[in-house]
Amino acid sequence: MNILIKLRNHFFEEVTEEIEKKHSEERKIILKQVGFVLLFSIAIFIVAYPIT
């Protein structure tokens, strides 16, 4: 019975590590997209501001 508990705990540790890796990758992608949008917005503001 003790072996089954150890196997279960090990399995759950692996699954949670995989989920954490996926979340961190998703976070990196979202941060890159947000950074790109901010840079694009600033560039448009700099180009459009002298016109007005």
ChimeraX commands (.cxc) that place a marker at each C-alpha (Angstrom):
marker #1 position 0.00,0.00,0.00 radius 0.5
marker #1 position 2.85,2.34,0.81 radius 0.5
marker #1 position 4.34,1.75,-2.66 radius 0.5
marker #1 position 1.07,2.75,-4.29 radius 0.5
marker #1 position 1.02,6.02,-2.35 radius 0.5
marker #1 position 4.61,6.77,-3.41 radius 0.5
marker #1 position 3.79,6.01,-7.05 radius 0.5
marker #1 position 0.70,8.22,-6.91 radius 0.5
marker #1 position 2.64,11.10,-5.35 radius 0.5
marker #1 position 5.39,10.77,-7.94 radius 0.5
marker #1 position 2.83,10.80,-10.77 radius 0.5
marker #1 position 1.12,13.91,-9.41 radius 0.5
marker #1 position 4.48,15.67,-9.03 radius 0.5
marker #1 position 5.29,15.01,-12.69 radius 0.5
marker #1 position 1.86,16.18,-13.83 radius 0.5
marker #1 position 2.04,19.38,-11.79 radius 0.5
marker #1 position 5.54,20.10,-13.13 radius 0.5
marker #1 position 4.28,19.73,-16.71 radius 0.5
marker #1 position 1.35,22.04,-16.00 radius 0.5
marker #1 position 3.67,24.63,-14.45 radius 0.5
marker #1 position 5.95,24.47,-17.51 radius 0.5
marker #1 position 2.99,25.02,-19.84 radius 0.5
marker #1 position 1.77,27.96,-17.76 radius 0.5
marker #1 position 5.21,29.57,-17.71 radius 0.5
marker #1 position 5.49,29.18,-21.50 radius 0.5
marker #1 position 2.04,30.70,-21.95 radius 0.5
marker #1 position 3.00,33.57,-19.65 radius 0.5
marker #1 position 6.14,34.25,-21.69 radius 0.5
marker #1 position 4.12,34.34,-24.92 radius 0.5
marker #1 position 1.54,36.70,-23.39 radius 0.5
marker #1 position 4.27,39.01,-22.05 radius 0.5
marker #1 position 5.93,39.11,-25.48 radius 0.5
marker #1 position 2.59,40.02,-27.10 radius 0.5
marker #1 position 1.91,42.74,-24.51 radius 0.5
marker #1 position 5.41,44.14,-24.98 radius 0.5
marker #1 position 4.97,44.21,-28.74 radius 0.5
marker #1 position 1.62,46.01,-28.42 radius 0.5
marker #1 position 3.16,48.59,-26.07 radius 0.5
marker #1 position 6.11,49.24,-28.39 radius 0.5
marker #1 position 3.77,49.50,-31.37 radius 0.5
marker #1 position 1.52,51.95,-29.48 radius 0.5
marker #1 position 4.47,54.10,-28.46 radius 0.5
marker #1 position 5.80,54.12,-32.02 radius 0.5
marker #1 position 2.41,55.24,-33.36 radius 0.5
marker #1 position 2.20,57.95,-30.68 radius 0.5
marker #1 position 5.67,59.26,-31.57 radius 0.5
marker #1 position 4.85,59.31,-35.29 radius 0.5
marker #1 position 1.37,60.80,-34.90 radius 0.5
marker #1 position 2.12,63.39,-32.18 radius 0.5
marker #1 position 4.06,65.89,-34.37 radius 0.5
marker #1 position 1.29,65.76,-36.97 radius 0.5
marker #1 position -1.36,67.11,-34.57 radius 0.5
marker link #1:1,2 radius 0.2
marker link #1:2,3 radius 0.2
marker link #1:3,4 radius 0.2
marker link #1:4,5 radius 0.2
marker link #1:5,6 radius 0.2
marker link #1:6,7 radius 0.2
marker link #1:7,8 radius 0.2
marker link #1:8,9 radius 0.2
marker link #1:9,10 radius 0.2
marker link #1:10,11 radius 0.2
marker link #1:11,12 radius 0.2
marker link #1:12,13 radius 0.2
marker link #1:13,14 radius 0.2
marker link #1:14,15 radius 0.2
marker link #1:15,16 radius 0.2
marker link #1:16,17 radius 0.2
marker link #1:17,18 radius 0.2
marker link #1:18,19 radius 0.2
marker link #1:19,20 radius 0.2
marker link #1:20,21 radius 0.2
marker link #1:21,22 radius 0.2
marker link #1:22,23 radius 0.2
marker link #1:23,24 radius 0.2
marker link #1:24,25 radius 0.2
marker link #1:25,26 radius 0.2
marker link #1:26,27 radius 0.2
marker link #1:27,28 radius 0.2
marker link #1:28,29 radius 0.2
marker link #1:29,30 radius 0.2
marker link #1:30,31 radius 0.2
marker link #1:31,32 radius 0.2
marker link #1:32,33 radius 0.2
marker link #1:33,34 radius 0.2
marker link #1:34,35 radius 0.2
marker link #1:35,36 radius 0.2
marker link #1:36,37 radius 0.2
marker link #1:37,38 radius 0.2
marker link #1:38,39 radius 0.2
marker link #1:39,40 radius 0.2
marker link #1:40,41 radius 0.2
marker link #1:41,42 radius 0.2
marker link #1:42,43 radius 0.2
marker link #1:43,44 radius 0.2
marker link #1:44,45 radius 0.2
marker link #1:45,46 radius 0.2
marker link #1:46,47 radius 0.2
marker link #1:47,48 radius 0.2
marker link #1:48,49 radius 0.2
marker link #1:49,50 radius 0.2
marker link #1:50,51 radius 0.2
marker link #1:51,52 radius 0.2
view
